[in-house]
Amino acid sequence: MPNGETGRMLLVGGAGSSPLGIDIAVTLIAQAASRGLQTHIIARDADLAATRQACELADDVSVVDFLDTGAAVDWAAGQEKLGHRFDIVFSMREIAQATTAEIARALGVAGNPPEAIRLVNVKDACRQQLAAAGFRQPRVTLCHDGREARRALAGIGGPCVVKPRSKAGSEGVSLVTGPADLAAALERLPGGEPFLVEELVEGTEYSVEGLFRRGEPEILAITAKDKFPPPGFIERGHALPAALPRDEHLSITETVRNALLSTGLRFGIFHAELWLTPHGVVMGELHARQGGDFLHLLLSAAIPGLEMFGDVFDDALGRPPREEVYRPTRAAAIRYFAPPPGRLESLTGWEQATSHPAVLMAELKVAPGDEIVPYASSDDRVAAIAVSADTVGEATQLARELAESVQFTVGAEPG
């Protein structure tokens, strides 16, 4: 499609219902519009009702069950027969990636191969593929019940991680240091589904954010992670760009590039997780979408002028690529709150903390009188503050100081 000519983008799955999802959708719709693209959202009725802000920015909205891949592909093909062609098929949501890939293939537009999406969405299958390609991987066993889990734990012979086979947001993930911890870990899992028992990797955890151009991965930044104490592995904060020696930075970026290409991914946004150990990089999970926890906002603050969704759209349309290479020139960090469970009696310091001029975003999900539940996934965190600064050290320190200045007074734990 020539520059300046109007085209159409199909946004599969809409925005989801969280403030994070809505913010991402608003951002990408704006970047699409600036490139002459109209946006048509398809999502389930309940999702659309919860994401009015994103829907109002879109040019068209249709109720389609995108989790029924066959039905969604038929709907898109039917639209094309009516003369409503889509030049780009895209999704920001992990649960919509498989359908997005199938629609893109059916319409003959740019997208990831469906088999690559299926591979990265199943954690043990992706582990096996990466190991076969020569990448360091933790040992992992697919289990169906407690007996198989105990056998896997004994076989690994050290601390393990018990986690769902295909969930996100640290849902159902537990540290198991021995047989006595196993029963509680199994209770945290979604019922009736196979799960994984995986070797615990002793190392520093990072993620890598980037996008594909002409089928090649382009690294935007490496993100340092901070996590709440076990038994879960829920993120307490992120900071980017991570302060790393040049050799470690190069090792991480080259490993991630090669790992992505080995899976067959070649289009859109990516978020890769890994550990840096004394023996080198150990690859974690790969995702064919942007990272969560407002990382898209941190990236935009650290890389002025970045329009990563717009770059993907330009690439899909075959437009000339930008000449400059994105590099972080500033830094950003986010800090999450998870006070102890109980009824929130009072909250002080929030207005003062969030009025700081360096604050990029602040989210508060609770008010006095609400019950704070024990956090079992990322969704249970009750508040967050994101900031920007000249250096990653300054951003990390400021986010921590602002978070610590907010006081949650919590009463008795709910039953």
VONUBA-311734 format. One record per residue (C-alpha): residue in one letter; x, y, z. Coordinates in steps of 0.001 Angstrom, whole numbers, plus 524288, in hexadecimal, padded with zeros to 5 digits. Layout:
<recs>
  rest      x      y      z
     a      X      Y      Z
...
</recs>
This chain:
<recs>
  rest      x      y      z
     m  80000  80000  80000
     p  80663  80CED  7FBF6
     n  8096D  8172C  80647
     g  7FDF1  82009  80933
     e  7F3AD  8168E  80469
     t  7E9B0  8120F  80E5E
     g  7EA47  803DB  81285
     r  7E37E  7FB6B  81C9C
     m  7E890  7F42F  82883
     l  7E142  7E93A  82F40
     l  7E3FF  7E97D  83DE8
     v  7E0E7  7DBD7  842D4
     g  7DC68  7DA6D  850E5
     g  7DAD9  7E8E2  85364
     a  7E0FF  7EE7D  85F90
     g  7DD11  7E549  86A66
     s  7D72C  7EB6F  87675
     s  7E311  7F017  87E39
     p  7E830  7FE2B  87E72
     l  7F4F7  7F8D6  878EF
     g  7EE2C  7F29C  86D57
     i  7E623  7FEBB  86AAD
     d  7F240  80763  86B25
     i  7F94F  7FEA4  8616C
     a  7ED7F  7FE5C  85868
     v  7EC19  80D29  858BA
     t  7FA90  80E9A  855A3
     l  7FAAA  80538  84A26
     i  7EDEA  80A69  84455
     a  7F3B9  81826  8448F
     q  80028  81358  83DF1
     a  7F7FD  80C46  833BA
     a  7EFDF  81872  8310B
     s  7FC23  820AB  82F30
     r  7FFC2  81744  8243C
     g  7F2D0  81858  81D41
     l  7ED57  80BB5  822C4
     q  7DF6A  809CC  82719
     t  7DDB5  80032  83262
     h  7D32F  7F5C8  83323
     i  7D264  7EF16  84072
     i  7CCD6  7E17F  84253
     a  7CAD9  7DC55  8500C
     r  7C113  7D590  858BD
     d  7B572  7DD86  85D18
     a  7B9A2  7DDFB  86B69
     d  7C722  7E314  867B5
     l  7C198  7EDBA  85F17
     a  7B8BD  7F298  869DA
     a  7C472  7F423  872E2
     t  7CD28  7FB28  8690C
     r  7C4CE  8066D  8645F
     q  7D046  80FCE  86360
     a  7D760  80730  85992
     c  7CAEE  8042C  8521A
     e  7C79C  8128F  850A3
     l  7D4DA  814E6  84A36
     a  7D30A  809B2  840A3
     d  7CC37  80B9D  8339F
     d  7C459  7FEF8  8345C
     v  7C11D  7F538  83F08
     s  7BB3C  7E7A3  83D7F
     v  7B777  7DD39  8474B
     v  7BF22  7D110  84378
     d  7C38F  7C5FE  84C56
     f  7D1F7  7C67E  848EF
     l  7D4A9  7BA8C  85167
     d  7CD08  7B29A  84759
     t  7D7CC  7B336  83D3C
     g  7D01D  7ACEE  83250
     a  7C4A6  7B615  83409
     a  7CD8A  7C205  83499
     v  7D4A9  7BDF7  82827
     d  7C7A2  7BBCD  82140
     w  7C2FE  7C93C  825AD
     a  7CF41  7CFDD  82076
     a  7CE6A  7C883  8138E
     g  7C039  7CC83  81279
     q  7C3D6  7DAAC  81471
     e  7CDAD  7D9AF  8096F
     k  7C369  7D3F5  80057
     l  7BAF8  7DFC4  8034F
     g  7C628  7E88F  7FEFD
     h  7CAD6  7EC0E  80C9F
     r  7D910  7E81B  80B7E
     f  7E26B  7E890  81703
     d  7F05E  7ECB3  81407
     i  7F54F  7E955  821AD
     v  7F0C4  7DF55  82BA1
     f  7F61F  7E1E5  8393D
     s  7F3CF  7DEE2  84785
     m  7F98C  7E3D5  8543E
     r  7F3E9  7D878  85C2B
     e  7FA88  7CB60  85E1F
     i  7EDD6  7C3B3  85DF5
     a  7EAC6  7C94C  8507B
     q  7F7E4  7C68A  84A01
     a  7F42B  7B93C  84479
     t  7E7D2  7BE7A  83E28
     t  7EF1D  7CA7C  83935
     a  7F934  7C1EA  83278
     e  7EEC2  7B970  82C2F
     i  7E738  7C533  82713
     a  7F3AD  7CB52  821AC
     r  7F700  7BEB3  81A9D
     a  7E93A  7BD55  81530
     l  7E93E  7CB5B  8101A
     g  7F728  7CAB3  80AF6
     v  7FC52  7D60E  812F5
     a  80869  7D73C  81B9C
     g  80842  7CF62  8281F
     n  80EA3  7C4CD  8302C
     p  80D43  7B6AA  82BD6
     p  8025B  7B067  833E7
     e  80B3E  7A505  83746
     a  81538  7AE81  83D29
     i  80AA5  7B484  845B2
     r  80617  7A725  84A2F
     l  81425  7A3BA  84D92
     v  8170B  7AF84  8562A
     n  809B3  7AEDF  85CBF
     v  80C89  7A148  86241
     k  817BC  7A300  86BC7
     d  81D28  7952F  86BED
     a  81C81  7940E  85D13
     c  8240F  7A0C0  85BCC
     r  82E0B  79BD8  865B8
     q  83027  78F80  85DAE
     q  831AD  79733  85115
     l  83B78  7A09D  85709
     a  8433D  7959E  85D52
     a  843C0  78E4C  85058
     a  848CA  79AC4  849F1
     g  853EF  79B71  853BD
     f  84EFE  7A587  85D72
     r  850B5  7A389  86C0A
     q  843C5  79FB1  8723E
     p  83F3E  79B61  87FB9
     r  83B11  78D34  880A3
     v  82C56  78C21  87FE6
     t  8224C  7813D  88144
     l  81418  78165  87D0B
     c  80BAA  77BF1  88812
     h  7FD62  7785B  889A0
     d  7FC3A  7758B  89832
     g  80339  775F0  8A53F
     r  80998  768B6  8A364
     e  8102B  76CF3  896C2
     a  81406  779D8  89D13
     r  81AA9  772F2  8A879
     r  8221B  76A61  89EFB
     a  8265D  77649  89706
     l  82A95  77D6D  8A356
     a  832BF  771D3  8A798
     g  838CF  770BC  89A12
     i  83D1C  77EE1  899CF
     g  84251  77DAD  8A7A2
     g  841F8  78BFD  8AB64
     p  83913  797BE  8AC60
     c  82EAC  797FD  8A1C4
     v  82436  7A0B7  89C41
     v  81675  79B5A  89ABD
     k  80E8A  7A2E1  890BB
     p  80388  7A1E0  886C6
     r  806CB  79D94  87924
     s  801AC  7A9A3  87239
     k  7FDC7  7B49D  87B88
     a  80344  7C24E  87D41
     g  8049D  7CC71  887F9
     s  80B33  7C2CE  8914A
     e  7FDE6  7BC92  8939D
     g  7FF39  7AF9B  89AC1
     v  80E25  7B028  89B5F
     s  814B1  7AB31  8A7D5
     l  82243  7A88F  8AD0A
     v  823B3  79ABD  8B25D
     t  82FDA  79852  8BA80
     g  82C1C  78A77  8BE5F
     p  820F7  78096  8BF26
     a  81AAE  787D2  8CA89
     d  817DC  7939A  8C1BF
     l  8119D  78BDA  8B6C3
     a  803A5  78ACB  8BBC1
     a  8023A  79993  8BD41
     a  8081A  79BC6  8AFC9
     l  7FE6F  7926C  8A988
     e  7F34E  799AB  8B02F
     r  7F761  7A63E  8A95D
     l  7F63C  7A021  89BD4
     p  7EA37  7A125  89321
     g  7E280  794B2  89542
     g  7E1F8  7897F  88BB2
     e  7ED0B  78DD8  882D7
     p  7FAA0  78820  88070
     f  80568  78FDA  88703
     l  8142D  790FA  88742
     v  81E7F  78DE1  89158
     e  82A8D  79567  88D52
     e  83846  796B6  89297
     l  83A79  7A388  899D4
     v  844A1  7ABA8  892BF
     e  84E0F  7B2A6  89BD5
     g  850FA  7BF64  8950F
     t  84CDE  7CD77  892E8
     e  84059  7CEB9  88B2E
     y  83E7F  7D831  87FEE
     s  83521  7DA41  874C9
     v  837E1  7DF4C  8672B
     e  82E66  7E815  85FD6
     g  82E65  7E9C0  85135
     l  827D0  7E8AB  84408
     f  829CF  7E22A  836E7
     r  82D65  7E98C  82A99
     r  82E79  7E22D  81DC8
     g  82D95  7D5BA  825A8
     e  83961  7D8F2  82E15
     p  838DC  7DBBF  83CBF
     e  83CA4  7E977  840F7
     i  83FD9  7EB10  84F62
     l  83A75  7F76A  855A5
     a  83ED4  7F56F  863BB
     i  84288  7EB91  86E1B
     t  83A22  7ECA9  87A52
     a  83E98  7E992  88825
     k  8347E  7E2C9  890B6
     d  831BF  7E30A  89F35
     k  82897  7D8EE  8A52F
     f  820D0  7D736  8B194
     p  82586  7CC75  8BAC2
     p  8217F  7BE4A  8B823
     p  819A1  7B5DD  8B74D
     g  814E0  7BD58  8AB5E
     f  81D18  7C404  8A0F8
     i  8152B  7D073  89F75
     e  81C4B  7DC98  89AB9
     r  81DC5  7E7BC  8A471
     g  8248B  7F0A1  89AC5
     h  82B5B  7F29A  88DC7
     a  835EF  7FC0B  88968
     l  83BA6  7FEB2  87BFE
     p  8453B  7FEFF  875D7
     a  84BD4  7F548  87EEF
     a  8596B  7F965  88351
     l  861EA  7EE9B  87DA2
     p  87014  7ED4E  8796C
     r  871AE  7ED6E  86AB0
     d  87508  7DEED  869AF
     e  86916  7DAC4  87170
     h  8605F  7E3E6  86996
     l  86593  7DE2A  85CF1
     s  86413  7D03D  861C1
     i  855DE  7D290  86580
     t  85212  7D980  858F0
     e  85881  7CF92  84FFC
     t  852B5  7C414  85763
     v  8450F  7C9DB  856F3
     r  845F4  7CD0A  84870
     n  84A01  7BF45  8451E
     a  84011  7B918  84E38
     l  834EC  7C0CF  8481B
     l  838F7  7BD17  83A69
     s  83A22  7AEC2  83E43
     t  82BAA  7AE8B  841D7
     g  82726  7B3FA  834CC
     l  82225  7C0E7  83A31
     r  8243D  7CBF6  83085
     f  819E3  7D67A  83221
     g  814E6  7E066  83BE5
     i  81938  7E325  849C4
     f  820A3  7D9C1  8529A
     h  82371  7D85C  86113
     a  82DD1  7CE6D  864FF
     e  8314D  7CA03  872C3
     l  83E5F  7C46C  87726
     w  84808  7C267  88226
     l  8562C  7C6BD  88229
     t  85DFF  7BC5A  88973
     p  86C80  7B9CD  88BDC
     h  86BAA  7B022  8808B
     g  86552  7B98E  8770D
     v  85799  7BCE3  872A3
     v  84CA0  7B360  87595
     m  840B8  7B63B  86D42
     g  8336E  7B759  873B9
     e  82665  7B9A7  86D28
     l  8241B  7C044  8600E
     h  8180C  7C858  85CFA
     a  8133B  7CD99  84FF5
     r  80DE0  7DA01  85629
     q  8126D  7E593  85E2C
     g  8162D  7E388  86C51
     g  80C41  7E673  876DD
     d  80D92  7EF53  882BE
     f  80D72  7FBBD  87A72
     l  81A85  7F872  8741F
     h  815AA  7FF1C  867B5
     l  814C4  80BB0  86F89
     l  8225A  809F5  87569
     l  827E8  8079E  867D6
     s  821C6  81401  86279
     a  8277C  81BDE  86DC1
     a  83511  81611  86C35
     i  83525  816FF  85D53
     p  82F66  8243F  8597F
     g  8287E  8237C  84C6E
     l  8263F  814CE  84D19
     e  819F1  81008  8464B
     m  81BDF  8015F  846A4
     f  80E0F  7FDE7  84256
     g  80EFF  8078D  83738
     d  81BE3  80188  832FF
     v  81566  7F43D  8324E
     f  80A55  7F9D4  82A1F
     d  813F7  80068  820D7
     d  81B31  7F38E  81F90
     a  80EAA  7EC16  81CA0
     l  80B1F  7F5DD  81206
     g  8187D  7F4E1  80BAB
     r  81BBF  80312  80E15
     p  82A10  80748  80E32
     p  82FDA  80491  81B9A
     r  8348F  80FAF  82406
     e  8431D  811D4  82315
     e  84601  8147D  83160
     v  8480D  809A4  83B43
     y  840AF  80B61  847EF
     r  8493A  80C71  853FD
     p  84508  8104A  861C6
     t  849D3  81DEE  8650A
     r  84262  81ECC  871EE
     a  83D45  814E7  87BB0
     a  83096  810DE  88239
     a  82BF4  80811  88D31
     i  81F53  80321  8931E
     r  81C8D  7FE81  8A0EE
     y  810D1  7F668  8A520
     f  80A41  7F5F4  8B269
     a  80571  7E9BC  8B950
     p  8023A  7ECD3  8C780
     p  7FEA6  7E1A5  8D0A2
     p  7F114  7DBC5  8CF0A
     g  7E5D9  7E126  8D6F9
     r  7DC24  7EC3E  8D6D6
     l  7E233  7F929  8D2C5
     e  7DF9C  802E2  8DDA4
     s  7E6E7  80EA7  8D879
     l  7F031  8131D  8CDCE
     t  7F974  81E9A  8CF55
     g  803A1  824DB  8C694
     w  7FDBB  820F0  8B98A
     e  7FA90  82EA4  8B4B2
     q  807EC  833CF  8B880
     a  80F26  82874  8B221
     t  8078F  828EE  8A577
     s  80909  837A8  8A409
     h  817C8  83668  8A244
     p  81B83  83C40  89501
     a  822CF  82FF5  890CB
     v  816C9  82730  89216
     l  81284  82159  88520
     m  80712  81976  88A11
     a  80094  8160A  896EA
     e  7F655  80B9A  898F5
     l  7EE9D  8093B  8A576
     k  7E4B4  7FE29  8A5F2
     v  7E01E  7FEDD  8B419
     a  7D9EE  8087F  8BD8E
     p  7D7BE  80832  8CC44
     g  7CDEB  7FD9C  8CF6B
     d  7D25D  7F486  8C489
     e  7D7E9  7E72B  8C77A
     i  7E5AF  7E467  8C2DF
     v  7E727  7D626  8BF47
     p  7F3AB  7CE2C  8C018
     y  7FA81  7D07F  8B32C
     a  7FABC  7C459  8AAD2
     s  7FCEA  7CADB  89D9C
     s  80098  7D7F4  897DC
     d  7F24E  7DBFB  897C7
     d  7F21E  7DC01  8A6B3
     r  7FBC9  7E73C  8A7F9
     v  7F434  7F301  8ACBE
     a  7FBF5  7FEB7  8A7BF
     a  8076C  80320  89F73
     i  80FBB  80F18  89CC1
     a  81826  810D9  89086
     v  82282  81B68  88F2F
     s  82CC4  82045  885B4
     a  83A6C  8257F  88869
     d  8477A  827ED  881EE
     t  84D59  81AF0  88655
     v  847FA  80DB8  889E4
     g  84DC2  80EC3  89787
     e  846B1  81B97  899DF
     a  839E8  8163C  89476
     t  83A98  809F2  89CBB
     q  83DA6  81180  8A925
     l  832F4  81B8D  8A6CF
     a  82899  8113E  8A41C
     r  82C58  80A1B  8B08B
     e  82C51  8168E  8B8C7
     l  81F0A  81AD7  8B3C8
     a  8195F  80D61  8B630
     e  81EC4  80CF5  8C3FE
     s  818EB  81A55  8C6E8
     v  80B23  814D5  8C53E
     q  805CB  80E5F  8D177
     f  7FB19  80404  8D137
     t  7F4E1  80160  8DE79
     v  7EECA  7F3E9  8DDE5
     g  7E5FF  7ED96  8E80F
     a  7E2D0  7DF5C  8EA78
     e  7E4F9  7D5EA  8DF36
     p  7D82E  7D20A  8D893
     g  7D338  7C460  8DA84
</recs>
